[in-house]
Amino acid sequence: MKIVVDTNILMDAWSDNFSYASRIVEAVISGELQAVASHKIWREYQLILERLVNDQKHYDLANRFFQAIEMIEVRRRVDVVKYDRDDNKFFACAEEAGAEYIISNDMHLIEVGEYKGIRAMKPKDFWLEYESESNGGDGGWKSMMKGILGK
């Protein structure tokens, strides 16, 4: 499954190891999810990394995430985000790459909802749907209970 990850998800993953954002980043690093980014998105990632990451552990996590990303050349323009036109880069990248989801906490993206089959979702909503699909529709309960019960 291809996804586009907004920069705010990376920041959330770095600040809380148990968040849904962290789970998504780890799934990209492990290869469970395939993240794609355009050069514009990549520059935004790098800017945030330079400005906000001052802890070696988070820096290493960011670099592992960056190594797992597939770079996409975007040749089209998209004009679907009303109030922050710069956020159109996420939909343009997703459309070019054939990604199904944009994961973000940005309400400018979330309010679009769906565009050409690309769904903009908050990390929790995406993760619960992803787990449900991955675990045959059980919402992750079976795997969670196995972890708790050790079975």
Buried (B, 14 or more C-beta within 10 A) or exposed (E): EBBBBBBBBBBBBBEEBEBBBBBBBBBBBEEEBBBBBBEBBBEBBEEBBEEBBEEEEBEEBBEBBBEBBEEBEBEEEBEBBEEEEEBBBBBBBBBBBEBBBBBBBBEBBBEBEEBEEBBBBBBBBBBBBBBBEBBEEEBBEEEEEEEEEEE
